[in-house]
Amino acid sequence: MTLLGAPHPRVDVHPPFAYSLVDLAVELAALAGLEPEPWQWDALEVLLACREDDLWACPEYAEIVGRQNGQGAIAEGRALAGLLILGDGVILWTPPEVKTAVRGVRLT
């Protein structure tokens, strides 16, 4: 199947960073049965990017994607990395629909 559309967003703004923990997160996601699309991988790279001083390069993040287009996989990948690699104590996930929130709770 050939996918149509642009491989990268028309607008992509993020701060510079020294390195990213994306490879670890994607490897962990694969162990959980998740295989991010290239654009989701790009989003995770920015979400897990660090500056030279080891602080997050992008502490706030937004992804504007049409409904039902896979943005939940970005949140799943980041949540898995946070819980199992980074040692995040609490992860708050706030999808707009209750059924999506319930599904996220069942995954964790």
C-alpha positions as CSV (number, residue, x, y, z in Angstrom):
1,M,0.0,0.0,0.0
2,T,1.4,3.4,-1.0
3,L,0.6,6.2,1.4
4,L,-0.2,9.6,0.0
5,G,0.7,12.9,1.6
6,A,3.7,14.8,2.9
7,P,6.2,12.8,4.9
8,H,6.9,15.8,7.1
9,P,4.7,18.5,8.4
10,R,4.5,21.8,6.6
11,V,5.3,23.6,9.8
12,D,7.8,22.0,12.2
13,V,9.2,24.3,14.9
14,H,11.2,22.9,17.8
15,P,14.2,24.1,19.8
16,P,17.7,22.8,19.0
17,F,18.9,19.8,20.9
18,A,22.1,17.9,21.6
19,Y,20.7,14.3,21.6
20,S,17.4,12.4,21.9
21,L,16.4,9.2,23.7
22,V,14.1,8.3,20.9
23,D,15.9,5.1,19.9
24,L,15.4,3.7,23.4
25,A,11.7,4.7,23.4
26,V,11.1,3.1,20.0
27,E,12.9,-0.1,20.9
28,L,10.7,-0.3,24.1
29,A,7.6,0.5,22.1
30,A,8.4,-2.4,19.7
31,L,8.7,-4.8,22.6
32,A,5.2,-3.7,23.5
33,G,3.9,-4.3,20.0
34,L,3.9,-0.7,18.9
35,E,5.6,0.3,15.7
36,P,5.6,4.1,15.2
37,E,5.2,5.6,11.7
38,P,8.1,7.8,10.7
39,W,6.1,11.0,11.6
40,Q,5.4,9.6,15.0
41,W,9.1,8.7,15.4
42,D,9.9,12.3,14.6
43,A,7.5,13.5,17.2
44,L,9.0,11.2,19.9
45,E,12.4,12.4,18.9
46,V,11.5,16.0,19.9
47,L,9.6,14.9,23.0
48,L,12.6,13.0,24.2
49,A,15.2,15.6,23.1
50,C,17.8,16.9,25.5
51,R,20.0,20.0,25.6
52,E,23.8,19.9,26.3
53,D,23.0,20.4,30.1
54,D,20.8,17.2,30.0
55,L,17.6,19.1,30.6
56,W,14.6,18.7,28.2
57,A,15.0,20.7,25.1
58,C,11.2,20.8,24.6
59,P,9.4,20.7,27.9
60,E,6.1,21.6,26.2
61,Y,4.9,20.0,23.0
62,A,1.9,20.2,20.6
63,E,1.0,18.0,17.6
64,I,-1.8,19.1,15.4
65,V,-3.2,16.1,13.6
66,G,-6.6,15.3,12.3
67,R,-8.9,12.9,14.3
68,Q,-8.2,9.2,14.2
69,N,-4.8,9.6,12.6
70,G,-2.4,8.0,15.1
71,Q,-1.5,10.8,17.5
72,G,-2.3,8.4,20.4
73,A,0.7,6.3,19.4
74,I,2.9,9.3,20.2
75,A,1.4,9.5,23.7
76,E,1.7,5.8,24.2
77,G,5.4,5.8,23.2
78,R,6.2,8.7,25.5
79,A,4.2,7.2,28.4
80,L,6.0,3.8,28.1
81,A,9.4,5.6,28.0
82,G,8.4,7.7,31.0
83,L,7.3,4.7,33.1
84,L,10.0,2.2,32.2
85,I,13.1,4.2,31.1
86,L,12.9,7.6,32.7
87,G,11.3,6.8,36.0
88,D,8.5,9.4,35.7
89,G,6.4,9.2,38.8
90,V,3.1,10.3,37.4
91,I,2.0,10.6,33.8
92,L,-1.3,12.5,33.2
93,W,-3.0,11.6,30.0
94,T,-6.0,13.7,29.0
95,P,-7.6,12.6,25.7
96,P,-10.8,14.5,24.7
97,E,-13.0,11.4,24.8
98,V,-13.8,9.2,27.8
99,K,-13.5,6.0,25.8
100,T,-10.0,6.9,24.8
101,A,-9.0,7.7,28.4
102,V,-10.4,4.3,29.5
103,R,-8.4,2.6,26.8
104,G,-5.2,4.3,27.9
105,V,-5.8,3.2,31.5
106,R,-6.3,-0.4,30.4
107,L,-2.9,-0.3,28.6
108,T,-1.0,0.8,31.7
